[in-house]
Amino acid sequence: MSSEMPPTTTSPISLERRNSLEKAIQNRPEAHELREKHILLKTNAAPYSSACSATRASTSPTYRQPEQSHCFSSRKDELVERNILPESTAAPALQSHQRELAAAMRRDSIEKHLQTRPSPAELIKEGILEANENPLDEP
């Protein structure tokens, strides 16, 4: 048995095209050459793999659960840090109510601080504003 199959006459690819494809396959670069030229990426690298490499090295290959949960939690921490995910331990169904409550608490806090804000006369008396400066007058 030979490794080459003779071209059949019923093949949809012409003999010229078949020879051209075989020549191209013989001259194509190896995978390591494509990686060196940054055409082919490393397939074993995942976005969170560098964060988990220390855990992988220290755990046995048969016990994978803590490694995976560590990777996902560090990925979640990164997303929270970048303000992509909300920093919340509440259930997803409750998170919208939690946001509404936080916004209402911020509004109340701002209103409270605005009520205790000193008047322009007090600021002039303390030397923070000059007598000819009045923030309430429009220019």
N, C-alpha and C positions, 0 to 999 in steps of 0.2 A: 504494500500500500504506500502510495506516495502522499506527501503532505500537501502537495498542490492539487487542486481540483481542476480538471480541464474545463474551460468555459463551455457552457451549454448553449445551444442555439436558441433556446427558449428564454434565456435571461433577458430581462428588460434593460440591462446595462450593456452598451456596445463594448466590443473588444478594446477599442481605443481608450474609452473611459475607464475600463477595468485596469488596463496597464498604467494609465495615468494615476489612478488611485493607489495602486500597489507601489508605484515609485514614490508617491508622496508619503505613504506610510513608512517606507524604508528610510526616508530622510527626515522624519519628524524627530524633534528633540526629546530627550529623556525628561522624566518628571523633575529630577533634581536640577536640570538646566533651566527649566521653566520657573522653578522656585527661586533660583539665583537671579533671574531677570525680573522677578516680582510679577510674573504673569499668572502663575499658579500659586494659590495661597496654601498655607499649611492647613490640612484638613483636621488635624488633631487639636487645633487651638480653638477654644471657645471664648466668648467675651469675659466670662467669669473664671476661666481656668487659672489665670495667674494668681487670683485671690485664694484659690483653693489648692494650689500646688503644695503648700506646706502641710496641709491636712492630708493630702493624698500620700505624701511621702511617709507620714507618721502612722497612718492606719493600715491595717492589713487589707489585702485585696479582696478578701471574702466578706468583709463587713463594710458595706457601702453607705448605709443609711445616715450616720452622723455627717459624713463628708458631704452628701447631697444637701442635707438640711443646712449645714454651715454655708455652703455656696449660695443657696437661695436666700438665706438671711443676710449675708453680706451684700448680695445683689440688691435686696430690698432696702437695706440701709443706705446704699449708694443712691438709689432712686429717691429715697426720702430726703437725703442730703441735697440733692439737685432740685428739690421741690417738684418732682414729677409725681410722686405718690404722697398722699397726705400722711402726716405723722399721727396715726390713730390706731388704737387697738380695738375700737368699736367695730361691730359687725357692719358690713357694707350697707345694709338697709338702714342703719342708724346714722351713718356718717353725714348725710345731708342735714339731718336734724342737729347733729353736733356742730356743723359749720354755721347753721342759722343761730344757734345758741351763742357760739363764740362771737359772731358778728353783733348780736344784740348786746352782749356784755361789753364789747369794745365801744359801741355807741353810748351806752350808759356811762362808761368810764370817761369818755371824751366830754359828754354833757356835764358830768360832775366837775371835771377840771375847768371847763369853760365858766361855770358858775362861780368858782373860787378865783378866777383870774383877776389880777389887780386892775384897777381903772387907770386911764392915762394920767390922771392927777397924781395918783400914788406913785406911778413910775417916774414922773417928773420930780416928785418930792424925794425919791430915793436916788435920783441922779442917773437913772437908766435912760430916760428920754430928756431931750432939751425942751425948753419952754416953747420954742416955735414949732416943735414937732408934735403933731397930733395924728395918730394912726386912723382916727375915725373921720378926719376931714379928707374929702376927696380932692386930688390935685387938679 
